[in-house]
Amino acid sequence: MFDSHAHVNMKAFKDDGHNVIKKSLEHDTQMINVGSEMRTSKRAVEYARKYESGVWAAVGLHPLNIDHGSWNMEQEMQNFNSEGERIEAFDYDAYLKLAEHEKVVAIGEVGLDYHHFEEGDDTEKMKKIQKQVFEKFVDLANEIEKPLIIHGWDSYPDILEILEKKPVKKKGVVHSFIGSYKTARLFRELGFKLGFNGITTYSESYDKVLRDTPIEDILIETDCPYLTPRPLMRDDRNEPMNVSYVAEKIADVKEMNIKDVEKITAKNAEELFEIKLT
């Protein structure tokens, strides 16, 4: 199996991150650890460097971690994910240098998040800053010729508009996809794959999207430590091995053998990220 979006590089795993990775590898689950700002991006690279195979990194600046000037989301971020990642101004050259490491296979997670705006926020200013940073990350991905891992919440139309205006050479994946089947088709028409995780196990809300999306356009992920899939308790810390529950959900909806789902989605990841699983 391949977890295309993990965060073992985050604070939730600070005491046992390597044990979690080793356990996952022993159970044939390989992964990409994804950065959300410079500190967690560096940590993703550090983890990847320590393993000869099976662990890769993505580096990027999550839209909620962008310094929006007068607006500061430190407290909101802590409430949102309890990880305490830093708010920072985007530094193109710093991310470019980090992305040049051989174990970095993607740029992300980057994108637009309009969900966490609050009353009184200068939302137009904040959207403008997020768009500017996202476009610069598209430039960076194209310069280094690596795919994008995209985060989007209440922002798919603007993401699609940017991707149409600034095509990504190596395409990418829309992580934790939560849109309609029509929106899914628009991303697929641009050459992007869709990442599905534990959200799909919470209800039947995304069954139509799963049925409509060819298995060749699907990646499976955990987004651990978040979004723990059913039948596990949602308050439990999610881990890469739990990607098997996502594969099981997709197999059920698409009436496929779970081993085929695991094999094909792993192959999809190999082709997109230009890696070789062991």
N, C-alpha and C positions, 0 to 999 in steps of 0.2 A: 504494500500500500504506500501511497505517497500523500503526505499532508502538505498541500501547496501553500498553506498560510498558518504558521505557528508563531507564538511569541514566548518561547522558552527563554528568550533574552530579556524578559521583563521581571519586575520585582517579585511577582508571585512565585517565581522559581529560584530566587536568590540563594536559598539554602540547599537545593537539591537538583539544580538544573542539569548537571552532567548525569546524575543518576536517572533522571527522566529520559534524557536522550539515549543513554545506553540501554535502558529497558525497552525503549521504542525500537531501537535498531535490532535488539535481540528478538523482537517480535515482528521483524520484517516491515517496520514502518519508518520510512525515510521522510525528510522534511526540508522546508525552507523556513528559517527564522526571519521574520520581517521587522524592520526598524520603523519607529514612529517619530523619532527625532534623532539628533546626532548621537546622543549617549546610547540609546538602544540600538541604533544602527551599528555603531562600533562594537557593541557587545555581540550582535548577530555575527559579525565578521570574526570576532574572537572565538566564538563557539565553532564556527565552520572550519576555522584553521586547525582546530584540535582534532578533527576527524578526517581520516584519509578519504572516506567516502560516506555517502548517506546523509550529509548535513551541508546545506548551502545557506547563503544569506541574501537578503534584499535590503537596500538602504534607501531611506526616504524620510520625509517630514509630513506627518499626518496633518490634515487641515486644522484640527483642533489644537495643535501644538504651535501653529504659526503665531508670531507676534503681530497682533493687529493694531499696534500703536497704543492709542489711549485706552483701548479695550483690553482687559487682561482676564484670562480665563483660568488662572491657576486654581482657584477654589472649585470652579465648575469641573475642571479636569479631574481633580481629586475625587469629587463626587461621582463623576462619570465612570472612572476606571480604577480608582484607588491605587494607581501606580505612581502618581506623582511625577510623570515625565515633565521635562522642562519646556517652557514656552521659549521659542527662539526666533530670531530673524533668519531668513533663508540665506545661506552662503553657498552660491553655485560652485565655486572652486573647491570648497571643503568637501561637498558631496561628490563632486567629480573625482577628486583624488581617492576618496574612500571606495567609490564604485569601480575603480580600476583594479581592485583586488580580484585575483582569479577565482575566488570562491563566491563572489557576488554575481548572481545570475539575473537580477532584475532590479528595477528602480521602484521603490514603494515601501510603505504604502503612501500614496499621494492621491490628491483629488480634491473634492469639494464636499463640505458638510454644512448644510443650512438648517439642520434639525435643532441645534442647541442655542439658537438665538433667543434672547430674552427681551422682554418689554423694555424699551428705552435704548436698545442697542442701535448703533448706526449700521443697519444691516446692509445697505448699499455699499458703504465703504468696506465692510468686512467681506462681502462677496467679491468686490473688486480686487482686494488683496489676495484672497484665496485663488481667484482665477489667474492673477499674474504669477503667483508662485507655481500653480499647476502647469501653466504654459511653459515656464522655465524648466520644470522637470521634464516636460515633453522634449524640449530642446536638449536637455542633458541625456535623456534616454536615446535620442537620435544620434547625438555626438558619440556616445560610447557603444551604440548599437546593441541595446538590451531592451527587453520588454518592460512594460509598465504593469504594476499591481495597483489597481485603482480602488480607492474608497469613495463611495458616494452615498449620501443620505439626503433625501428631499432635494436632489440636485442633478438627477440624470439628464434632463434636457440641456442644461448648461455644459455638462461633461460631453455629451454627444456633439454639441455645437463646436466645442474646442477641438475634439478629435477629428471632426470633419474639416475644420479649418487648418489644423496642424496634424497631418497624418503621422502615426507612429510607425517607423520602419519595421520594428520587430513585433508590433502589435502588443498583446498582453492579455490580462484577465481582469474582469470586474469582480473584485473580491466581495464575498458575502452578498450576493445579488438578492435584492428584495423588491424588484420591480415586476411589472406585468409581462405576459408573454410577448406582447407587442413591443415593449421596450427591449426585451431580451433579443428579439429579432433584429432590432436596429443596431445593437452592439455587435451581434454576430455578422451582420452585413458589412461592418467595418473591419471584420477579421478578428474580433475579440472573443475570448472564451469567457465562460461564466463560472464563478466559484460558488459552490453550495456547501453549507455547513449545518450545524445543529439546528438552526432555525427551521429547516425543512422538516424536522422531526416533531416540532411543537404542534402542528396542526396539518390539515390538508390544504392550506391556503396556497401553497406553491406547487401542488401536484400538477396543475395544468401547465405551468412553466416547465417543470421537469419532463412531462410527457412531450411537450412541443419542441424541446431542445435536443438535438441529436447528441448521443453519448460522446461523439467525437469533439463536441464543443464544451464539454463539462470537465471541470476540475473539482476535486473534493478537498475539503479543508476543515480545520477545527476552529481557527481563530483563538486557540487556547492562550490564556486561561479562561477565556470567556465562552459563552454560548454552548455550554455542556449539553450534549444531545440526550434526548430520552432514549431508553428508559432510565438513565442515570438522573440523579437529583441535580436540578439546574443550579443550586447553590454550591455544588461541588466544583473544585478546580478542574477545568478541562485539561486534557493531555493529548499529545499527538496520536496515541494508539486509538483514541475514541473516534478517529476518522472512519473506523469500520462501521459505526452506527449510521453514518451518513451514506456510506456505500450501500448498506442494507436498505435504507429508505429509498434510495434511487432504484435499486434492483426491484423492490416491491412495486413501485409506481410504474416503472417501465417494463415490468414483467421479464426481467433478465436474471441470469445467474449472477450472484454476488461476486464470484471470482472473475467473471467477465467485466463487471463494472470496475473492480479494482484494477484489473490488467489494462483496460482501455484508458481509464483516467490517468493511470501512471504513465502510459505511453504518451498521452496528450501532454503531460507535464514535461516529459523528456524532450519532446519536439519543441514546445514553446520556449523552455528555458535552456535548451541546447545542453542537456546534461545526460549522463549515463547512470541509471540506477543499477545497483548491484543485487 
